[in-house]
Amino acid sequence: MNEREKVILVGCQLPDIDEERFSYSMEELASLVHTANGEVIMTVTQKREAAHPATYIGKGKVEELARLVEQLEPDVVIFNDELSPSQNRNLSRQLSVRIIDRTQLILDIFAQRARSKEGKLQVELAQLQYLLPRLSGQGTELSRLGGGIGTRGPGETKLETDRRHIYRRIDEIKTQLKLVAEHRERYRERRKKNHVFQISLVGYTNAGKSTLFNRLTDADSFEENLLFATLDPLTRKMTLPSGYTVLLTDTVGFIQDLPTTLVAAFRSTLEEVKEADLILHVVDSSNPDYYHHEQTVYELLDELGVSSIPIVTIYNKRDIAHRNFVPSTKTDAIIISAFDAHDLRRLRQFIEETMMKQMVHYHASIPSNEGRLLAQLKAETILRELHYNEESGMYECKGYMMPKHPLYGQLQQ
């Protein structure tokens, strides 16, 4: 394991942010640093009416910070906000230490976590778009990428300091991403044709989506107590109590104040959510800030334009729920622990019952020689009853299916 880098955190509390919210956001920044393999050795905060246009924090605070840098010799100083290019330059000059902001930190974590080709391209695009306005006066630093938090590039790419290279690279990446998006679109069309019911897991970063995903699908998505453990959407089959098989997709975690460069770049990672028939919103009930996390997710879902898709809430980590936790009543909800087998059975049942609300009930009599049709009903519908009627020599089937499923038309006839 590489040695952890020593980090000083700096936060500025502006009038529109209350005490509690500010302290959570500083804690979240510390968690992000931990995820990026850093160790916080000191936190410096200041209350101001507005951020200082030249140095973000006031002159006195810059001097205090300069003394701390001299004394503690950190590897990097991280600000809990996006710094303007000039603020970054001024601070670097006055503090003679590497300065990065929250956006760069998140980009850095994404660069480490991206596994798929698309994920890596997304990150590189976001990094380049972030770097462009910050190029002047940083000639030497950018060519030295790969030197610690905030400087890692995705894959092997070393960022060139030349703007023309960057513009050319941005065009290349956009072209490649377009191809990837078309490829995925074809996959989606195929899934639609096969009339598979699709479910998306969404939630604030570190709410336990990947753990749930793995427990429900026997998959091996990366799960760890880190922010942004999952970046690339993964889709696997999940079998419900009735035997009905659906597709479950794990998505990247949401976060408040997601850098704008990233919102655009990671839109397509969340495109899968738009295709879902049902969204499972996973909330970490052990996090004291769970309510704000829920709101952040709803806001981002609104931005994605998926408010018409039915949503249910899964409050996870019931075993370590926060003492002030009270479920909100915005949607149907269930409280579980992903590590409890009984809870997982309840959850599968809950998902199946939620799906049935979108489906139509059917009652059909199927001749005993129609084996294929029976098998289809078992796999592609929620079959509630199946028994053989001696008198008619037919199988009586009762259950639920999607109204658009071709079988529905067939049974009507």
Phi, psi and chi 1 to 4 in degrees:
 res  aa     phi    psi   chi1   chi2   chi3   chi4
   1 MET       -  132.1 -172.9   76.3 -179.5      -
   2 ASN   -63.0  150.4  -57.2   -7.7      -      -
   3 GLU   -63.4  140.0 -170.4  130.7  -36.8      -
   4 ARG   -70.1  139.4  -72.3 -171.0  173.3  -86.5
   5 GLU   -81.7  144.2  -73.7 -174.4   83.7      -
   6 LYS   -84.2  131.5  -66.9 -168.4  -62.8 -170.6
   7 VAL  -129.0  136.5  178.0      -      -      -
   8 ILE  -105.9  130.2  -67.9 -179.6      -      -
   9 LEU   -98.1  143.0  -61.3 -174.7      -      -
  10 VAL  -130.6  127.7 -176.4      -      -      -
  11 GLY  -130.3  147.3      -      -      -      -
  12 CYS  -123.9  118.4 -166.4      -      -      -
  13 GLN   -91.0  113.0 -172.9 -177.4   -9.3      -
  14 LEU   -93.2  160.8  -57.5  173.8      -      -
  15 PRO   -54.6  -29.1  -20.8   29.3      -      -
  16 ASP   -81.3    1.3   58.7  -27.1      -      -
  17 ILE  -115.7  120.5  -57.7  167.7      -      -
  18 ASP   -76.4  166.4   64.6   43.6      -      -
  19 GLU   -51.2  -50.8 -155.5   67.1   54.0      -
  20 GLU   -63.2  -47.3 -161.3 -178.3   19.7      -
  21 ARG   -61.2  -40.4 -169.0   79.0 -166.0  -90.0
  22 PHE   -65.0  -44.1  179.1   65.9      -      -
  23 SER   -68.7  -34.3   83.1      -      -      -
  24 TYR   -63.7  -39.5  -75.3  144.0      -      -
  25 SER   -69.9  -31.1  112.9      -      -      -
  26 MET   -69.9  -38.2  -70.3  -56.7  -71.7      -
  27 GLU   -64.0  -40.6  -82.2  168.5   33.5      -
  28 GLU   -64.1  -38.8 -174.7  169.8   84.0      -
  29 LEU   -61.9  -40.8 -173.2   66.1      -      -
  30 ALA   -63.3  -39.0      -      -      -      -
  31 SER   -64.3  -39.2  -61.3      -      -      -
  32 LEU   -62.6  -41.0  -72.7  166.2      -      -
  33 VAL   -61.8  -41.8  168.1      -      -      -
  34 HIS   -61.4  -43.6  171.8   72.8      -      -
  35 THR   -61.1  -34.4  -61.3      -      -      -
  36 ALA   -86.5   13.4      -      -      -      -
  37 ASN    67.8   41.3 -162.1   30.2      -      -
  38 GLY  -119.1  165.7      -      -      -      -
  39 GLU  -129.1  123.8 -179.0 -165.6  -14.5      -
  40 VAL   -77.6  121.2  177.7      -      -      -
  41 ILE  -104.7  -12.5   52.7  171.4      -      -
  42 MET  -165.7  143.7 -175.6   76.4 -176.9      -
  43 THR  -123.4  129.4  -59.7      -      -      -
  44 VAL  -118.1  127.6  176.8      -      -      -
  45 THR  -130.0  159.6   60.1      -      -      -
  46 GLN  -149.7  143.8  177.2  177.1   39.5      -
  47 LYS   -99.0  131.0  -80.5 -171.7  177.3  173.7
  48 ARG  -141.7  155.3  -78.1 -176.1   67.1   89.3
  49 GLU   -69.9  -34.2  -78.3  -54.5  -55.8      -
  50 ALA  -155.0  155.5      -      -      -      -
  51 ALA   -66.3  143.0      -      -      -      -
  52 HIS   -68.7  126.1 -167.6  -68.1      -      -
  53 PRO   -60.1  -31.0   11.9  -21.7      -      -
  54 ALA   -92.7  -34.7      -      -      -      -
  55 THR  -132.0    9.5   49.8      -      -      -
  56 TYR    69.1  -53.4 -176.8   70.6      -      -
  57 ILE  -102.4  165.2   47.2  175.4      -      -
  58 GLY   -69.6  166.0      -      -      -      -
  59 LYS   -57.1  -46.1 -171.2  168.7  173.1 -105.7
  60 GLY   -60.1  -41.6      -      -      -      -
  61 LYS   -65.7  -37.2  -92.5  -68.7  171.6 -152.7
  62 VAL   -62.3  -41.7  175.3      -      -      -
  63 GLU   -65.0  -42.3  -74.7  164.3   11.1      -
  64 GLU   -60.5  -42.1 -178.6 -170.6  -34.4      -
  65 LEU   -64.7  -40.0 -163.6   52.1      -      -
  66 ALA   -61.0  -40.3      -      -      -      -
  67 ARG   -65.1  -42.3  -74.9 -165.6  -64.9  -83.8
  68 LEU   -62.7  -40.5  -77.5  169.4      -      -
  69 VAL   -62.0  -42.1  166.4      -      -      -
  70 GLU   -63.7  -42.7 -141.1  164.5  -74.4      -
  71 GLN   -73.3  -47.1 -157.4 -178.2  -30.2      -
  72 LEU   -95.4  -13.4  -58.4  170.8      -      -
  73 GLU    46.6   60.1  -60.3 -176.8  -22.4      -
  74 PRO   -72.9  162.4   30.0  -34.6      -      -
  75 ASP   -81.9  -29.0  -62.9  -68.5      -      -
  76 VAL  -156.5  147.8   59.5      -      -      -
  77 VAL  -113.5  127.3  174.1      -      -      -
  78 ILE  -117.1  126.8  -57.8 -179.9      -      -
  79 PHE   -95.9  140.7  -77.8   74.5      -      -
  80 ASN   -84.1   41.9 -170.0   21.4      -      -
  81 ASP  -168.5  165.0 -144.0  -29.1      -      -
  82 GLU   -83.4  124.1 -170.5  164.7  -46.6      -
  83 LEU   -87.6  147.0  -62.3  172.6      -      -
  84 SER   -76.0  158.1   71.5      -      -      -
  85 PRO   -52.2  -39.9  -27.4   33.3      -      -
  86 SER   -73.5  -36.1   64.0      -      -      -
  87 GLN   -60.7  -43.4  -75.8  169.5  -22.2      -
  88 ASN   -61.6  -43.9 -162.4  -42.7      -      -
  89 ARG   -64.0  -46.1  -84.1 -163.0  -61.6  -81.3
  90 ASN   -62.2  -43.5  -65.3  -25.4      -      -
  91 LEU   -65.9  -42.5  -73.7  162.1      -      -
  92 SER   -60.1  -39.9  -60.3      -      -      -
  93 ARG   -66.1  -45.7 -144.5  175.4    9.8 -113.5
  94 GLN   -77.5  -23.6  -66.8 -179.7   40.7      -
  95 LEU  -107.3   -9.6  -61.3  171.3      -      -
  96 SER    37.2   55.4   51.4      -      -      -
  97 VAL  -151.0  161.6   65.3      -      -      -
  98 ARG   -69.2  128.3 -164.2  162.6   78.7 -116.2
  99 ILE  -114.7  126.9  -57.2  -75.5      -      -
 100 ILE  -133.5  165.8   68.1  166.3      -      -
 101 ASP  -116.6  177.8   58.5   22.5      -      -
 102 ARG   -54.9  -41.1 -174.5 -170.1  168.2   90.7
 103 THR   -60.1  -47.7  -58.5      -      -      -
 104 GLN   -62.4  -36.8 -109.6  171.4  -51.0      -
 105 LEU   -64.0  -45.6  177.2   60.0      -      -
 106 ILE   -65.1  -41.9  -67.5  175.2      -      -
 107 LEU   -59.1  -39.3  -76.4  170.7      -      -
 108 ASP   -64.0  -43.7 -171.0   71.8      -      -
 109 ILE   -64.3  -43.1  -67.4  169.2      -      -
 110 PHE   -60.1  -39.3  -83.7   26.5      -      -
 111 ALA   -62.3  -36.3      -      -      -      -
 112 GLN   -74.3  -31.7  -68.3  178.2   60.3      -
 113 ARG   -90.8  -21.9  -61.9 -101.2  166.2 -106.7
 114 ALA   -61.5  128.6      -      -      -      -
 115 ARG  -108.8  -44.6  -64.2  -78.2  174.2  -88.2
 116 SER   -80.6  164.4   68.2      -      -      -
 117 LYS   -59.5  -42.3 -177.1 -176.7  176.5 -164.1
 118 GLU   -64.3  -43.7 -178.5 -171.7   19.5      -
 119 GLY   -56.9  -44.0      -      -      -      -
 120 LYS   -65.7  -40.5  -72.8  177.0  179.1  169.4
 121 LEU   -64.6  -42.4  -73.0  170.1      -      -
 122 GLN   -57.1  -47.3  -61.0  -87.0   19.6      -
 123 VAL   -64.4  -45.0  178.4      -      -      -
 124 GLU   -61.8  -40.7 -168.0 -177.4  -17.2      -
 125 LEU   -60.4  -47.1  178.9   62.3      -      -
 126 ALA   -63.2  -39.8      -      -      -      -
 127 GLN   -64.8  -43.3  -76.1 -175.1  -39.0      -
 128 LEU   -64.7  -41.3  -67.3  172.0      -      -
 129 GLN   -66.3  -31.6  -73.1  168.8  -26.7      -
 130 TYR   -71.8  -38.3  176.2   83.5      -      -
 131 LEU   -73.2  -35.1  -80.6  175.3      -      -
 132 LEU   -46.0  -55.6  -99.2 -179.0      -      -
 133 PRO   -69.9   -8.8   21.5  -28.9      -      -
 134 ARG  -104.5   13.0  -68.3  166.9  171.3   78.4
 135 LEU   -72.7  -41.6  -85.7 -176.7      -      -
 136 SER   -63.7  137.4   59.4      -      -      -
 137 GLY    78.6    4.5      -      -      -      -
 138 GLN  -121.6   20.3  -86.8 -154.7    6.3      -
 139 GLY   -43.5  -51.1      -      -      -      -
 140 THR   -75.5  -35.0   49.9      -      -      -
 141 GLU   -66.3  -39.7  -73.8  171.5   34.9      -
 142 LEU   -69.9  -25.7  -65.6 -176.7      -      -
 143 SER   -77.6   -4.9   53.5      -      -      -
 144 ARG  -103.3   34.4 -143.5 -176.9   49.8 -135.9
 145 LEU   -62.7  151.1  -84.0  177.6      -      -
 146 GLY   102.1   13.7      -      -      -      -
 147 GLY  -112.6   61.7      -      -      -      -
 148 GLY   100.9 -177.8      -      -      -      -
 149 ILE   -54.6  133.1  -62.9  178.6      -      -
 150 GLY    87.1   -1.6      -      -      -      -
 151 THR  -122.2    0.2   62.7      -      -      -
 152 ARG   -79.4  137.3  -73.7  172.5  -82.0 -130.0
 153 GLY  -102.1  159.0      -      -      -      -
 154 PRO   -73.1  144.2   24.3  -27.8      -      -
 155 GLY    58.1 -138.5      -      -      -      -
 156 GLU  -100.6   -4.8  -67.2  -52.3  -58.1      -
 157 THR   -61.2  128.0  -41.7      -      -      -
 158 LYS  -100.1  124.9  -68.9  -78.9  179.4  -85.4
 159 LEU   -73.2  130.7  -68.6  168.4      -      -
 160 GLU   -82.3  149.5  -62.6  -80.8    5.2      -
 161 THR   -85.1  -10.5   52.4      -      -      -
 162 ASP   -78.3  124.0 -174.2  -20.5      -      -
 163 ARG   -55.2  -40.3  -85.8  172.0 -161.4  -86.9
 164 ARG   -60.9  -42.0  -83.5  172.1  -36.4 -162.4
 165 HIS   -58.4  -43.6  -82.6  -62.9      -      -
 166 ILE   -65.3  -46.5  -68.1 -169.2      -      -
 167 TYR   -59.6  -42.4  -80.3  121.2      -      -
 168 ARG   -63.1  -43.3 -154.8  175.3  -53.2  138.0
 169 ARG   -64.5  -39.0 -177.6   68.5 -171.2  135.3
 170 ILE   -61.5  -42.6  -75.3  178.0      -      -
 171 ASP   -62.3  -44.1  -72.6  -17.9      -      -
 172 GLU   -58.6  -47.9  -85.2  170.5   28.3      -
 173 ILE   -61.9  -42.9  -66.4  174.5      -      -
 174 LYS   -61.2  -39.2  -75.8 -176.1  170.6  166.4
 175 THR   -63.9  -45.3  -48.4      -      -      -
 176 GLN   -63.9  -40.6  -70.7 -174.7    6.1      -
 177 LEU   -64.7  -33.3  -78.7  172.2      -      -
 178 LYS   -63.7  -41.1 -138.8  168.0  124.7 -170.0
 179 LEU   -63.5  -43.4  -68.2  173.1      -      -
 180 VAL   -60.8  -43.0  175.9      -      -      -
 181 ALA   -62.8  -40.2      -      -      -      -
 182 GLU   -64.8  -39.9  -76.1  164.2   11.6      -
 183 HIS   -60.6  -45.1 -179.9   68.7      -      -
 184 ARG   -68.3  -34.9 -172.7  148.9   54.4 -165.7
 185 GLU   -59.5  -41.2 -168.5   50.5   49.1      -
 186 ARG   -62.6  -41.2  -76.9 -162.6  -66.8  -83.7
 187 TYR   -58.7  -44.9 -102.3  128.3      -      -
 188 ARG   -63.5  -42.5  -81.3 -160.5 -148.5  118.9
 189 GLU   -57.6  -43.5  -72.8  -54.0  -43.9      -
 190 ARG   -61.7  -42.7 -162.3  177.6  -42.8  157.0
 191 ARG   -64.1  -38.6  -69.0 -153.0  -62.3 -121.7
 192 LYS   -63.6  -42.4  -88.9 -143.4  180.0   79.9
 193 LYS   -60.2  -38.0 -100.1 -161.2 -159.4   91.4
 194 ASN   -79.6    0.5  -63.0  -19.0      -      -
 195 HIS    53.6   46.6  -61.1  -80.5      -      -
 196 VAL   -87.2  138.8 -174.9      -      -      -
 197 PHE   -78.8  126.9 -166.6   96.3      -      -
 198 GLN  -112.5  132.7  -61.5 -176.8   48.9      -
 199 ILE  -123.3  134.7  -59.5  178.0      -      -
 200 SER  -113.1  136.4  -86.6      -      -      -
 201 LEU   -93.5  124.2  -79.6  173.6      -      -
 202 VAL  -127.5  165.0  -57.3      -      -      -
 203 GLY   164.7  168.6      -      -      -      -
 204 TYR   -64.3  153.4 -157.0   76.9      -      -
 205 THR   -58.9  139.7  179.1      -      -      -
 206 ASN    70.5   24.2 -151.8   22.7      -      -
 207 ALA   -82.2  -12.0      -      -      -      -
 208 GLY   105.0   21.5      -      -      -      -
 209 LYS   -62.4  -47.2  -67.1 -177.0  -60.5  -61.0
 210 SER   -66.3  -37.3  -62.9      -      -      -
 211 THR   -61.7  -46.1  -55.0      -      -      -
 212 LEU   -63.1  -44.9 -104.9 -179.7      -      -
 213 PHE   -54.9  -46.9 -179.4   73.6      -      -
 214 ASN   -65.5  -39.9  -69.2  -15.2      -      -
 215 ARG   -70.5  -31.2  -60.6  -68.8 -177.7  -79.9
 216 LEU   -86.1  -23.0  -70.5  170.8      -      -
 217 THR  -122.4   -0.3   62.9      -      -      -
 218 ASP    55.4   40.8  -53.0  -35.9      -      -
 219 ALA   -97.4 -177.3      -      -      -      -
 220 ASP  -129.9   50.3   52.2   -1.1      -      -
 221 SER   -67.3  149.1  173.7      -      -      -
 222 PHE   -68.0  120.1 -179.5   75.4      -      -
 223 GLU  -125.8  129.0   52.2  174.4   87.9      -
 224 GLU  -161.0  157.3 -151.0  177.9  -44.7      -
 225 ASN   -78.7   66.4 -174.0   18.5      -      -
 226 LEU  -134.2  153.3  -68.9  174.8      -      -
 227 LEU   -73.5  142.2  -63.4  178.2      -      -
 228 PHE    57.0   43.8  -59.7  120.7      -      -
 229 ALA   -66.2  -33.7      -      -      -      -
 230 THR  -107.5  132.0  -52.9      -      -      -
 231 LEU  -120.0  -36.8  -97.2 -165.2      -      -
 232 ASP   -97.1  132.2  -58.1  -50.5      -      -
 233 PRO   -65.2  135.2   16.8  -22.0      -      -
 234 LEU  -120.3  138.4 -101.2 -175.7      -      -
 235 THR  -124.1  132.4  -58.1      -      -      -
 236 ARG  -138.8  164.0  -64.5  -93.5 -168.5  -67.4
 237 LYS   -82.1  144.7  -75.7 -179.6  177.3  170.2
 238 MET  -131.4  134.1  166.9  171.7   80.5      -
 239 THR  -102.5  129.9  -51.4      -      -      -
 240 LEU   -91.4  167.3  -65.6  170.2      -      -
 241 PRO   -51.8  -33.8  -26.1   31.9      -      -
 242 SER   -77.1   -9.5   62.5      -      -      -
 243 GLY   100.9   -8.4      -      -      -      -
 244 TYR   -67.3  134.6 -175.4   55.1      -      -
 245 THR  -105.7  131.0  -54.9      -      -      -
 246 VAL  -123.9  169.8  -62.6      -      -      -
 247 LEU  -104.9  130.9  -74.4 -178.6      -      -
 248 LEU  -115.0  131.2 -174.0   64.8      -      -
 249 THR  -116.6  130.2  -60.9      -      -      -
 250 ASP   -93.9  137.0 -172.6   13.1      -      -
 251 THR  -122.2  169.7   60.0      -      -      -
 252 VAL   -65.2  145.7   57.7      -      -      -
 253 GLY   -71.9  145.2      -      -      -      -
 254 PHE   -85.0  159.6  -67.0   29.0      -      -
 255 ILE  -151.3  146.8 -168.8  166.4      -      -
 256 GLN   -72.5  153.5   55.6 -161.3   13.6      -
 257 ASP    53.0   43.7  -48.2  -39.0      -      -
 258 LEU   -62.8  129.9 -171.9   67.8      -      -
 259 PRO   -52.5  138.0  -20.3   26.0      -      -
 260 THR   -59.2  -37.3   36.0      -      -      -
 261 THR   -60.2  -32.7   41.8      -      -      -
 262 LEU   -79.8  -36.7  -89.0 -177.8      -      -
 263 VAL   -54.2  -46.9  174.5      -      -      -
 264 ALA   -65.1  -46.1      -      -      -      -
 265 ALA   -66.6  -32.2      -      -      -      -
 266 PHE   -98.7    6.1  -78.9   82.5      -      -
 267 ARG   -50.8  -48.7  -93.9  -69.1  149.3   75.5
 268 SER   -69.6  -23.5   65.5      -      -      -
 269 THR   -67.4  -27.7  -25.7      -      -      -
 270 LEU   -95.8    0.5  -69.0  167.6      -      -
 271 GLU   -56.1  -34.9  -75.8  -70.0  -58.4      -
 272 GLU   -52.5  -36.4  -66.0  -77.5  -29.5      -
 273 VAL   -59.7  -35.4  178.9      -      -      -
 274 LYS   -63.1  -26.1  -72.7 -174.4  175.7  174.3
 275 GLU   -88.0   -4.8  -59.0  -58.1  -41.5      -
 276 ALA   -70.6  149.6      -      -      -      -
 277 ASP   -90.4  -20.0  -62.5  -64.9      -      -
 278 LEU  -151.3  139.7  174.4   65.5      -      -
 279 ILE  -112.9  128.1  -68.0  173.2      -      -
 280 LEU  -101.2  115.0  -54.5  179.2      -      -
 281 HIS   -95.6  110.6  175.0 -169.3      -      -
 282 VAL   -91.9  127.3 -175.5      -      -      -
 283 VAL  -121.1  136.0  179.5      -      -      -
 284 ASP   -84.0  102.5  173.7   -2.9      -      -
 285 SER   -74.4   -6.1   65.5      -      -      -
 286 SER   -89.7  -10.6   73.6      -      -      -
 287 ASN   -86.4  125.9 -168.3  -56.3      -      -
 288 PRO   -59.9  -23.0   10.8  -20.1      -      -
 289 ASP   -98.8   22.3 -156.3   19.8      -      -
 290 TYR   -56.6  -33.6   72.1   91.6      -      -
 291 TYR   -64.8  -44.9  179.5   73.3      -      -
 292 HIS   -63.9  -37.0  -83.4  135.4      -      -
 293 HIS   -60.7  -44.8  -68.4 -178.6      -      -
 294 GLU   -57.8  -46.5  -80.5 -173.2   79.1      -
 295 GLN   -60.8  -42.5  -60.2  -42.4  -53.4      -
 296 THR   -57.5  -44.5  -59.1      -      -      -
 297 VAL   -64.7  -44.2  171.8      -      -      -
 298 TYR   -61.6  -41.2  -74.6  126.2      -      -
 299 GLU   -62.2  -44.6  -79.5  160.9   26.9      -
 300 LEU   -67.7  -35.7  -80.2  166.0      -      -
 301 LEU   -65.1  -37.7  -73.9  174.7      -      -
 302 ASP   -61.3  -44.6  -88.1   -6.7      -      -
 303 GLU   -60.5  -35.6  -83.8  176.4   40.4      -
 304 LEU   -74.6  -13.0  -81.9  173.4      -      -
 305 GLY    73.0   42.7      -      -      -      -
 306 VAL  -117.7   20.5  -65.6      -      -      -
 307 SER   -65.6  -13.5   24.2      -      -      -
 308 SER   -83.2  -13.2   57.6      -      -      -
 309 ILE   -81.6  133.1  -59.6  171.2      -      -
 310 PRO   -58.7  137.9  -17.6   25.9      -      -
 311 ILE  -125.3  137.5  -66.1 -173.9      -      -
 312 VAL  -124.8  157.1  -65.7      -      -      -
 313 THR  -108.8  134.5  -52.9      -      -      -
 314 ILE  -112.4  109.9  -60.0  171.6      -      -
 315 TYR   -84.0  112.8  -70.9  106.2      -      -
 316 ASN   -97.2  170.4 -170.3   21.5      -      -
 317 LYS    63.2   40.4  -49.3 -169.1 -172.2  180.0
 318 ARG   -55.6  -35.1  155.5 -179.0   84.4   78.8
 319 ASP   -65.3  -22.4   44.7  -28.0      -      -
 320 ILE  -126.3   30.2   50.5  170.3      -      -
 321 ALA   -56.6  146.6      -      -      -      -
 322 HIS   -67.9  144.3 -169.7  -99.9      -      -
 323 ARG   -60.4  -27.1   60.6 -178.4 -171.9  -76.4
 324 ASN   -95.7   11.1  -61.5  -27.1      -      -
 325 PHE   -68.7  127.0  167.2   71.0      -      -
 326 VAL  -135.4  122.3 -179.8      -      -      -
 327 PRO   -61.8  139.8    3.4   -3.7      -      -
 328 SER   -83.2  162.2   71.5      -      -      -
 329 THR  -107.6   25.3   49.1      -      -      -
 330 LYS   -66.3  -34.1 -158.0  163.1  179.9  173.8
 331 THR  -139.7  173.9   66.0      -      -      -
 332 ASP   -61.4  141.9  -75.4  -14.2      -      -
 333 ALA  -143.2  160.2      -      -      -      -
 334 ILE  -140.9  143.9 -176.5  169.3      -      -
 335 ILE  -110.7  122.8  -56.5  173.0      -      -
 336 ILE  -142.4  173.9   62.2  140.6      -      -
 337 SER  -123.3  129.7  158.5      -      -      -
 338 ALA   -63.7  -15.9      -      -      -      -
 339 PHE   -95.5    1.8  -65.7  108.7      -      -
 340 ASP  -104.3  117.6 -176.8  -48.4      -      -
 341 ALA   -60.4  -40.0      -      -      -      -
 342 HIS   -63.2  -42.0  172.5   64.0      -      -
 343 ASP   -62.3  -38.3  -81.1    4.4      -      -
 344 LEU   -66.3  -36.9  -70.8  174.4      -      -
 345 ARG   -64.3  -43.0  -78.6 -163.8  -66.5  -81.6
 346 ARG   -60.6  -39.8  -80.8  175.7   47.1 -124.9
 347 LEU   -65.5  -43.8  177.1   57.5      -      -
 348 ARG   -60.4  -41.3  -77.7 -164.3  168.6   89.2
 349 GLN   -61.5  -45.2 -160.7   63.5   50.8      -
 350 PHE   -61.4  -43.2  173.5   74.4      -      -
 351 ILE   -63.2  -43.9  -67.2  170.3      -      -
 352 GLU   -62.7  -43.1 -170.0  160.4  -86.7      -
 353 GLU   -66.0  -36.3  -77.3  160.1   15.4      -
 354 THR   -65.0  -41.6  -55.3      -      -      -
 355 MET   -62.4  -38.2  -74.5  165.9   55.9      -
 356 MET   -60.7  -27.0  -82.0  155.1   50.5      -
 357 LYS   -65.6  -23.3  -68.7  177.2 -171.9  169.4
 358 GLN   -92.9   -6.0  -68.9 -176.0   52.3      -
 359 MET  -103.8  172.2  -63.7  178.0  157.5      -
 360 VAL  -109.9  148.1  -74.7      -      -      -
 361 HIS   -82.2  142.9 -177.3  -97.4      -      -
 362 TYR  -132.7  154.3   68.6   85.7      -      -
 363 HIS  -138.7  115.5  178.2 -176.5      -      -
 364 ALA  -133.1  148.5      -      -      -      -
 365 SER  -107.2  119.8  -54.4      -      -      -
 366 ILE  -113.0  127.7  -48.1  -76.8      -      -
 367 PRO   -58.9  147.5  -17.5   26.3      -      -
 368 SER   -67.0  -16.6   53.6      -      -      -
 369 ASN   -87.1    1.4   60.7   -6.4      -      -
 370 GLU   -94.0   56.2  -75.7  -81.8    3.3      -
 371 GLY   -58.0  -38.4      -      -      -      -
 372 ARG   -65.9  -42.1 -175.6  150.9  171.1 -104.7
 373 LEU   -64.6  -39.9 -178.6   56.6      -      -
 374 LEU   -61.9  -44.6  -83.1  171.2      -      -
 375 ALA   -61.1  -39.4      -      -      -      -
 376 GLN   -64.0  -42.3 -110.8 -175.5  -49.0      -
 377 LEU   -62.0  -38.2  -72.9  177.9      -      -
 378 LYS   -65.8  -41.2  -81.1 -177.9 -166.2  166.0
 379 ALA   -86.4  -32.2      -      -      -      -
 380 GLU  -111.6    3.7  -63.5  172.4   35.1      -
 381 THR  -137.0  166.8   76.9      -      -      -
 382 ILE   -90.5  100.0  -64.1  178.3      -      -
 383 LEU   -86.0  117.7 -168.3   56.2      -      -
 384 ARG   -96.3  -34.3  -83.5  -76.0  178.1 -112.7
 385 GLU  -140.0  141.7  -92.0  179.7   55.7      -
 386 LEU  -149.8  112.6  169.7   66.5      -      -
 387 HIS  -144.6  156.0   65.0  -91.8      -      -
 388 TYR   -91.5  127.4 -175.6   63.3      -      -
 389 ASN   -94.9  107.2 -175.8  -31.1      -      -
 390 GLU   -55.3  -44.5  -64.6  -75.9  -14.7      -
 391 GLU   -62.6  -47.9  -75.7  172.2   30.7      -
 392 SER   -89.6  -13.3   63.3      -      -      -
 393 GLY    67.9   26.1      -      -      -      -
 394 MET  -120.7  156.8  -53.1  -88.3 -103.0      -
 395 TYR   -91.4  127.2  -78.9   99.0      -      -
 396 GLU   -90.8  120.8  -62.5  -62.7  -36.6      -
 397 CYS  -120.2  132.4  -54.8      -      -      -
 398 LYS  -129.5  139.7  -74.1 -178.0 -173.5  173.3
 399 GLY  -179.6 -160.0      -      -      -      -
 400 TYR  -132.1  143.9  -65.3   82.2      -      -
 401 MET  -147.8  164.3   67.2  165.5   69.6      -
 402 MET   -68.3  134.9  -69.7  -58.0  -83.1      -
 403 PRO   -60.3  -25.3   11.2  -21.4      -      -
 404 LYS   -85.4   -5.7  -71.4 -170.6 -173.6  128.5
 405 HIS   -67.2  134.0 -160.4  -65.9      -      -
 406 PRO   -56.5  -28.7    4.7  -13.1      -      -
 407 LEU   -61.0  -31.8  -81.4  178.6      -      -
 408 TYR   -61.7  -46.2 -173.4   61.7      -      -
 409 GLY   -60.6  -41.1      -      -      -      -
 410 GLN   -60.7  -43.6 -142.4  174.7  -45.5      -
 411 LEU   -71.4  -30.1  -66.1 -179.2      -      -
 412 GLN   -62.3  -32.0  -65.5  -55.4  -55.7      -
 413 GLN   -74.5      -  -68.5  159.0   21.3      -
